[in-house]
Amino acid sequence: MTDQLYQEIILDHYKHPHGRGLRSPYDGEAHHVNPTCGDEVTVRVTGDLSDISYDGLGCSISQASASVLHELLTGRTPVEAARIHDAFVELMQGRGQVQPDEDVLGDGVAFAGVARYPARVKCALLPWMAFKDAAARAGMEVSA
Amino acid sequence: MTSFDVARVRADFPILDREVNGHPLVYLDSANTSHKPVQVLDVMRSYWERSNANVSRSVHTLGTESTSLYEGARAKVAAFIGAASPDEVVFTKNSSEAINLVAYSLGAGLKPGDEVVISEMEHHSNIVPWQLLCERTGATLKWFGITDDGLLDVDESLITPRTKIVSVVHMSNILGTINDVSRIVERAHEVGALVMLDCSQSVPHLPIDVATLGADLIAFTGHKMLGPTGIGVLWGRAAVLEDMPPFLGGGSMIETVTMERTTYAPPPARFEAGTPPIAEAIALGAAVDYLSALGMDAIHRHEQELTAYALKTLADLPGVRVFGPGGPEGRGGTVSFDVAGVHPHDVGQILDDLGVEVRVGHHCARPVCARFGVAAMTRASFYLYTTTDEIDALARGIEQVRKVFG
């Protein structure tokens, strides 16, 4: 059953994260913690989203999610980033009922199974919420 | 493997028959909350169906019956821990409330310069109330550390004539360590400080006699010892409780009330404002009966055998590191561990898929995790109904974890 949760894509991003490590310069930074498990992630963004860097400590879901976020959102326009961000949040909050669009979410579709595990949705969303705050601090508006 | 009849015990716990994710339930999270035997469930149900009424205020038959059952439960709990009198037993909501009660009541007299001593091994419930107290009063918080072996690093010089309260855990909820508190008690009493023990993990699992422990106050909770949630206990020596001002004000805790002022009832009523958790207290009494009938010595021996078995089983698994004392001596049936390269959340998720229920995370004892350099741990905890087969199931689950994340 956990095959749905631990998709190969997720395990791959966990074991070989993309773009990991905090980099400068950046325009906005946010540090988010999940108080129930202690997972942490710090996300930094440049104002033009030419770089999104991150570092964190946590389970495969939260860390793989940060890696996927980096891959999906780096180099996007704020409007595109907001659209992808919204789609990911919608997928996660959809209790497994939302059909993900691979054209929008790329490797993010692998997280569809996570939505069926309410205890793990927060893990997947942790970097995305940190990204939203970091983007806001960089002067960007990302909804959801 | 033992004279203790686990199969007979298990037959009393209906939940142990259920399946989880297509596998028989393997419940290894009793340090979090225990399951309840039919004997406790029946008492609770029959109370609601037969006797339900408010306590300590009615002259009618149901009220008298309820009061007598409620006070009877107090007497059972008192006898269970060797209290000098049932009046030394205060019913609270849980251990956290019991500790907060003491921090507010006893703590109200503290001033800048006074000191409170706790330890790094505490559950957050025995840290935060004291931090709040020190913020309110200007008193200073100090703490004992933890050794590499997971023992309390008792530096007696921390307890000085400025120390007013020492509050430490009797058995760690994360390392399993059973602390020998005799030196702490002796030193604290030398300087006139009071000693409180968080016995949330010890009272359910070990024979406890408050006179032998030597502490002035202890806290524990019903739901970890086969009772329901919503009921906890503060035990205090009569003279200590007698000197403590009220915590919460309201019905039942008064002697007389005028519009100008109120005088207070003696303990334990002084600390039980409002309608208490009546059915829960009575059910806790039934839980105490159940544990006493089996014998706490026998239960402890059973758990020590399980602990020895678990420590050996885990030691044989590659990549598994156990935290806390390495042998069953001086520790209870709570074993936390790390699986190399795999986050505890992922360990717990894979185990759950196999019906094995463990706790993962910081276990409300974040400083302990920090002390051992990890953000989180996986914890398996045992009780009277746990079997060695279940520990084998845990080991098979860990193999599966390593397969998925290998």
Interface residues (C-beta under 8 A of the other chain):
Chain A: M1 T2 L5 Y6 L11 T36 C37 G38 D39 E40 L57 G58 C59 S60 I61 Q63 Y117 R120 C123
Chain B: N21 G22 V342 H343 P344 H345 D346 Q349 I350 D353 V360 G361 H362 R366 C369 A375 A376 V404 F405
